[in-house]
Amino acid sequence: MSDQIRINGNLFSWGSIICKVDGDLFSGFNSISYGDKRERVKGYGMARHHTPRGRSAGKYTTEAGKLGGTTDAAHALRVKLASLAPDRISYGNVEFLITVQYVESDLLPLHVDLTRCVIVGDTTSHEEGPDPLKAELEFDYFYILRNGLALFDASKGLP
């Protein structure tokens, strides 16, 4: 299936994004980033042509994820996560699911799951100006599913 031919239709944009953490909607964030890759290495043997004989199955890794937004949105997420911690304080100990949905009325929705997330960084910076105060939470996660599809080899099931 190829992509749709579009004339005067809406494409995904910032207003298309819905971000949920463990099912709760968070609308005060104004940036999110995430990514993954699968490093596959070519294997060579002895032969005159010296072309690859094949490639490895690869090693799957995720990039550091970041949620940026207003100070109150970051604090609300900290409070939510801390409430799930056994000591009700350590928000960096709690694993959670981030769901990012991209929804437009005339496009198939895109549903992204960032699994087994934990907060690994918390940055706040303030500058004089008209903008609201901001914070950025960095998170680590195990893998990404995009509409149930995985970059890694899931032929034997999901991790």
LUMTIDO-261395 format. One record per residue (C-alpha): chain; residue number from 1; x negated, y, z negated; residue in three letters. Coordinates in nm, 3 decimals. Each point is the difference from the previous one (the first is absolute). Layout:
N
<pt unit="A" pos="NUM" xx="X" yy="Y" zz="Z" code="ala"/>
...
END
This chain:
159
<pt unit="A" pos="1" xx="0.000" yy="0.000" zz="0.000" code="met"/>
<pt unit="A" pos="2" xx="-0.143" yy="0.337" zz="0.094" code="ser"/>
<pt unit="A" pos="3" xx="0.066" yy="0.334" zz="-0.164" code="asp"/>
<pt unit="A" pos="4" xx="0.318" yy="0.187" zz="0.084" code="gln"/>
<pt unit="A" pos="5" xx="0.021" yy="0.262" zz="0.270" code="ile"/>
<pt unit="A" pos="6" xx="0.112" yy="0.313" zz="-0.181" code="arg"/>
<pt unit="A" pos="7" xx="0.150" yy="0.318" zz="0.138" code="ile"/>
<pt unit="A" pos="8" xx="0.113" yy="0.264" zz="-0.250" code="asn"/>
<pt unit="A" pos="9" xx="0.006" yy="-0.249" zz="-0.288" code="gly"/>
<pt unit="A" pos="10" xx="-0.152" yy="0.028" zz="-0.345" code="asn"/>
<pt unit="A" pos="11" xx="-0.333" yy="-0.163" zz="-0.070" code="leu"/>
<pt unit="A" pos="12" xx="-0.115" yy="-0.084" zz="-0.351" code="phe"/>
<pt unit="A" pos="13" xx="-0.110" yy="0.312" zz="-0.186" code="ser"/>
<pt unit="A" pos="14" xx="-0.054" yy="0.112" zz="-0.358" code="trp"/>
<pt unit="A" pos="15" xx="0.374" yy="0.022" zz="-0.064" code="gly"/>
<pt unit="A" pos="16" xx="0.037" yy="-0.366" zz="0.105" code="ser"/>
<pt unit="A" pos="17" xx="-0.200" yy="-0.131" zz="-0.298" code="ile"/>
<pt unit="A" pos="18" xx="0.151" yy="-0.155" zz="-0.311" code="ile"/>
<pt unit="A" pos="19" xx="-0.248" yy="-0.100" zz="-0.273" code="cys"/>
<pt unit="A" pos="20" xx="0.095" yy="-0.234" zz="-0.283" code="lys"/>
<pt unit="A" pos="21" xx="-0.204" yy="-0.136" zz="-0.287" code="val"/>
<pt unit="A" pos="22" xx="0.143" yy="-0.325" zz="-0.134" code="asp"/>
<pt unit="A" pos="23" xx="0.335" yy="0.099" zz="0.148" code="gly"/>
<pt unit="A" pos="24" xx="0.014" yy="0.354" zz="-0.142" code="asp"/>
<pt unit="A" pos="25" xx="0.006" yy="0.288" zz="0.250" code="leu"/>
<pt unit="A" pos="26" xx="-0.274" yy="0.262" zz="-0.034" code="phe"/>
<pt unit="A" pos="27" xx="0.057" yy="0.312" zz="0.213" code="ser"/>
<pt unit="A" pos="28" xx="-0.254" yy="0.240" zz="-0.155" code="gly"/>
<pt unit="A" pos="29" xx="-0.298" yy="-0.146" zz="0.183" code="phe"/>
<pt unit="A" pos="30" xx="-0.108" yy="0.178" zz="0.317" code="asn"/>
<pt unit="A" pos="31" xx="-0.275" yy="-0.233" zz="0.120" code="ser"/>
<pt unit="A" pos="32" xx="-0.065" yy="-0.371" zz="0.010" code="ile"/>
<pt unit="A" pos="33" xx="-0.283" yy="-0.189" zz="0.163" code="ser"/>
<pt unit="A" pos="34" xx="-0.082" yy="-0.368" zz="0.028" code="tyr"/>
<pt unit="A" pos="35" xx="-0.172" yy="-0.234" zz="0.242" code="gly"/>
<pt unit="A" pos="36" xx="-0.139" yy="-0.346" zz="0.053" code="asp"/>
<pt unit="A" pos="37" xx="-0.246" yy="-0.175" zz="0.226" code="lys"/>
<pt unit="A" pos="38" xx="-0.116" yy="-0.345" zz="0.089" code="arg"/>
<pt unit="A" pos="39" xx="-0.371" yy="-0.025" zz="0.069" code="glu"/>
<pt unit="A" pos="40" xx="-0.061" yy="-0.279" zz="0.247" code="arg"/>
<pt unit="A" pos="41" xx="-0.357" yy="-0.083" zz="0.095" code="val"/>
<pt unit="A" pos="42" xx="-0.112" yy="-0.162" zz="0.326" code="lys"/>
<pt unit="A" pos="43" xx="-0.205" yy="-0.320" zz="-0.023" code="gly"/>
<pt unit="A" pos="44" xx="-0.281" yy="-0.072" zz="0.245" code="tyr"/>
<pt unit="A" pos="45" xx="-0.189" yy="-0.314" zz="0.094" code="gly"/>
<pt unit="A" pos="46" xx="-0.290" yy="-0.097" zz="0.219" code="met"/>
<pt unit="A" pos="47" xx="0.070" yy="0.046" zz="0.368" code="ala"/>
<pt unit="A" pos="48" xx="-0.136" yy="0.202" zz="0.288" code="arg"/>
<pt unit="A" pos="49" xx="0.312" yy="0.216" zz="0.024" code="his"/>
<pt unit="A" pos="50" xx="-0.018" yy="0.098" zz="-0.369" code="his"/>
<pt unit="A" pos="51" xx="0.372" yy="0.077" zz="-0.016" code="thr"/>
<pt unit="A" pos="52" xx="0.204" yy="-0.069" zz="-0.311" code="pro"/>
<pt unit="A" pos="53" xx="0.119" yy="-0.357" zz="-0.063" code="arg"/>
<pt unit="A" pos="54" xx="0.286" yy="0.124" zz="-0.215" code="gly"/>
<pt unit="A" pos="55" xx="0.083" yy="0.221" zz="-0.292" code="arg"/>
<pt unit="A" pos="56" xx="0.062" yy="-0.045" zz="-0.369" code="ser"/>
<pt unit="A" pos="57" xx="0.345" yy="-0.002" zz="-0.154" code="ala"/>
<pt unit="A" pos="58" xx="-0.101" yy="0.324" zz="-0.160" code="gly"/>
<pt unit="A" pos="59" xx="0.011" yy="0.173" zz="-0.333" code="lys"/>
<pt unit="A" pos="60" xx="0.306" yy="0.208" zz="-0.081" code="tyr"/>
<pt unit="A" pos="61" xx="-0.044" yy="0.320" zz="-0.199" code="thr"/>
<pt unit="A" pos="62" xx="0.217" yy="0.296" zz="-0.093" code="thr"/>
<pt unit="A" pos="63" xx="-0.104" yy="0.363" zz="-0.014" code="glu"/>
<pt unit="A" pos="64" xx="0.057" yy="0.213" zz="-0.307" code="ala"/>
<pt unit="A" pos="65" xx="0.358" yy="0.122" zz="-0.008" code="gly"/>
<pt unit="A" pos="66" xx="0.096" yy="0.350" zz="-0.110" code="lys"/>
<pt unit="A" pos="67" xx="0.323" yy="0.164" zz="-0.108" code="leu"/>
<pt unit="A" pos="68" xx="-0.013" yy="0.378" zz="-0.017" code="gly"/>
<pt unit="A" pos="69" xx="0.270" yy="0.231" zz="-0.120" code="gly"/>
<pt unit="A" pos="70" xx="0.125" yy="0.237" zz="-0.260" code="thr"/>
<pt unit="A" pos="71" xx="-0.126" yy="-0.026" zz="-0.356" code="thr"/>
<pt unit="A" pos="72" xx="0.345" yy="-0.097" zz="-0.126" code="asp"/>
<pt unit="A" pos="73" xx="0.035" yy="-0.286" zz="0.253" code="ala"/>
<pt unit="A" pos="74" xx="-0.340" yy="-0.142" zz="-0.098" code="ala"/>
<pt unit="A" pos="75" xx="0.093" yy="0.030" zz="-0.367" code="his"/>
<pt unit="A" pos="76" xx="0.334" yy="-0.176" zz="0.060" code="ala"/>
<pt unit="A" pos="77" xx="-0.187" yy="-0.290" zz="0.162" code="leu"/>
<pt unit="A" pos="78" xx="-0.248" yy="-0.016" zz="-0.289" code="arg"/>
<pt unit="A" pos="79" xx="0.289" yy="-0.011" zz="-0.249" code="val"/>
<pt unit="A" pos="80" xx="0.178" yy="-0.273" zz="0.199" code="lys"/>
<pt unit="A" pos="81" xx="-0.312" yy="-0.217" zz="0.014" code="leu"/>
<pt unit="A" pos="82" xx="-0.093" yy="0.062" zz="-0.365" code="ala"/>
<pt unit="A" pos="83" xx="0.351" yy="-0.110" zz="-0.102" code="ser"/>
<pt unit="A" pos="84" xx="-0.074" yy="-0.336" zz="0.164" code="leu"/>
<pt unit="A" pos="85" xx="-0.334" yy="-0.046" zz="-0.179" code="ala"/>
<pt unit="A" pos="86" xx="-0.005" yy="-0.217" zz="-0.315" code="pro"/>
<pt unit="A" pos="87" xx="-0.140" yy="0.293" zz="-0.203" code="asp"/>
<pt unit="A" pos="88" xx="0.229" yy="0.258" zz="0.175" code="arg"/>
<pt unit="A" pos="89" xx="-0.311" yy="0.216" zz="0.063" code="ile"/>
<pt unit="A" pos="90" xx="-0.235" yy="-0.164" zz="0.253" code="ser"/>
<pt unit="A" pos="91" xx="0.153" yy="0.082" zz="0.338" code="tyr"/>
<pt unit="A" pos="92" xx="-0.315" yy="-0.124" zz="0.176" code="gly"/>
<pt unit="A" pos="93" xx="0.066" yy="-0.357" zz="-0.118" code="asn"/>
<pt unit="A" pos="94" xx="0.335" yy="-0.046" zz="0.173" code="val"/>
<pt unit="A" pos="95" xx="0.040" yy="-0.170" zz="0.339" code="glu"/>
<pt unit="A" pos="96" xx="0.279" yy="0.135" zz="0.219" code="phe"/>
<pt unit="A" pos="97" xx="0.138" yy="-0.005" zz="0.354" code="leu"/>
<pt unit="A" pos="98" xx="0.006" yy="0.307" zz="0.223" code="ile"/>
<pt unit="A" pos="99" xx="0.258" yy="-0.013" zz="0.278" code="thr"/>
<pt unit="A" pos="100" xx="-0.021" yy="0.256" zz="0.278" code="val"/>
<pt unit="A" pos="101" xx="0.289" yy="0.013" zz="0.244" code="gln"/>
<pt unit="A" pos="102" xx="0.020" yy="0.199" zz="0.322" code="tyr"/>
<pt unit="A" pos="103" xx="0.361" yy="0.052" zz="0.104" code="val"/>
<pt unit="A" pos="104" xx="0.148" yy="0.182" zz="0.301" code="glu"/>
<pt unit="A" pos="105" xx="0.350" yy="-0.065" zz="0.132" code="ser"/>
<pt unit="A" pos="106" xx="-0.104" yy="-0.108" zz="0.350" code="asp"/>
<pt unit="A" pos="107" xx="-0.323" yy="-0.190" zz="-0.086" code="leu"/>
<pt unit="A" pos="108" xx="-0.052" yy="-0.340" zz="-0.156" code="leu"/>
<pt unit="A" pos="109" xx="-0.100" yy="0.064" zz="-0.362" code="pro"/>
<pt unit="A" pos="110" xx="-0.356" yy="-0.061" zz="-0.110" code="leu"/>
<pt unit="A" pos="111" xx="-0.036" yy="-0.158" zz="-0.345" code="his"/>
<pt unit="A" pos="112" xx="-0.349" yy="-0.010" zz="-0.157" code="val"/>
<pt unit="A" pos="113" xx="-0.078" yy="-0.186" zz="-0.323" code="asp"/>
<pt unit="A" pos="114" xx="-0.322" yy="0.077" zz="-0.187" code="leu"/>
<pt unit="A" pos="115" xx="-0.028" yy="-0.294" zz="-0.238" code="thr"/>
<pt unit="A" pos="116" xx="-0.152" yy="-0.037" zz="-0.347" code="arg"/>
<pt unit="A" pos="117" xx="-0.094" yy="0.367" zz="-0.033" code="cys"/>
<pt unit="A" pos="118" xx="-0.185" yy="0.143" zz="-0.300" code="val"/>
<pt unit="A" pos="119" xx="-0.099" yy="0.361" zz="-0.066" code="ile"/>
<pt unit="A" pos="120" xx="-0.380" yy="0.035" zz="0.018" code="val"/>
<pt unit="A" pos="121" xx="-0.042" yy="0.378" zz="0.017" code="gly"/>
<pt unit="A" pos="122" xx="0.185" yy="0.309" zz="-0.112" code="asp"/>
<pt unit="A" pos="123" xx="-0.110" yy="0.341" zz="0.129" code="thr"/>
<pt unit="A" pos="124" xx="0.148" yy="0.339" zz="-0.075" code="thr"/>
<pt unit="A" pos="125" xx="-0.121" yy="0.329" zz="0.144" code="ser"/>
<pt unit="A" pos="126" xx="0.154" yy="0.344" zz="-0.029" code="his"/>
<pt unit="A" pos="127" xx="-0.055" yy="0.309" zz="0.211" code="glu"/>
<pt unit="A" pos="128" xx="0.145" yy="0.346" zz="-0.026" code="glu"/>
<pt unit="A" pos="129" xx="0.273" yy="0.050" zz="0.258" code="gly"/>
<pt unit="A" pos="130" xx="0.366" yy="-0.050" zz="0.078" code="pro"/>
<pt unit="A" pos="131" xx="-0.017" yy="-0.379" zz="0.034" code="asp"/>
<pt unit="A" pos="132" xx="0.128" yy="-0.228" zz="-0.277" code="pro"/>
<pt unit="A" pos="133" xx="-0.260" yy="-0.177" zz="-0.214" code="leu"/>
<pt unit="A" pos="134" xx="-0.109" yy="-0.333" zz="0.146" code="lys"/>
<pt unit="A" pos="135" xx="-0.141" yy="-0.334" zz="-0.107" code="ala"/>
<pt unit="A" pos="136" xx="-0.130" yy="-0.301" zz="0.189" code="glu"/>
<pt unit="A" pos="137" xx="0.022" yy="-0.359" zz="-0.119" code="leu"/>
<pt unit="A" pos="138" xx="-0.236" yy="-0.252" zz="0.159" code="glu"/>
<pt unit="A" pos="139" xx="0.114" yy="-0.360" zz="0.000" code="phe"/>
<pt unit="A" pos="140" xx="-0.142" yy="-0.338" zz="0.092" code="asp"/>
<pt unit="A" pos="141" xx="0.217" yy="-0.276" zz="0.148" code="tyr"/>
<pt unit="A" pos="142" xx="-0.038" yy="-0.354" zz="0.126" code="phe"/>
<pt unit="A" pos="143" xx="0.164" yy="0.005" zz="0.342" code="tyr"/>
<pt unit="A" pos="144" xx="0.242" yy="0.177" zz="0.235" code="ile"/>
<pt unit="A" pos="145" xx="0.306" yy="-0.142" zz="0.173" code="leu"/>
<pt unit="A" pos="146" xx="0.147" yy="0.207" zz="0.282" code="arg"/>
<pt unit="A" pos="147" xx="0.357" yy="-0.119" zz="0.069" code="asn"/>
<pt unit="A" pos="148" xx="-0.114" yy="-0.335" zz="-0.139" code="gly"/>
<pt unit="A" pos="149" xx="-0.302" yy="-0.016" zz="0.234" code="leu"/>
<pt unit="A" pos="150" xx="-0.355" yy="-0.046" zz="-0.129" code="ala"/>
<pt unit="A" pos="151" xx="-0.339" yy="0.088" zz="0.149" code="leu"/>
<pt unit="A" pos="152" xx="-0.159" yy="-0.290" zz="-0.191" code="phe"/>
<pt unit="A" pos="153" xx="0.051" yy="-0.369" zz="0.081" code="asp"/>
<pt unit="A" pos="154" xx="0.330" yy="-0.094" zz="-0.166" code="ala"/>
<pt unit="A" pos="155" xx="0.039" yy="-0.331" zz="0.187" code="ser"/>
<pt unit="A" pos="156" xx="-0.016" yy="-0.194" zz="-0.331" code="lys"/>
<pt unit="A" pos="157" xx="0.232" yy="0.245" zz="-0.180" code="gly"/>
<pt unit="A" pos="158" xx="-0.036" yy="0.333" zz="-0.174" code="leu"/>
<pt unit="A" pos="159" xx="-0.246" yy="0.039" zz="-0.287" code="pro"/>
END
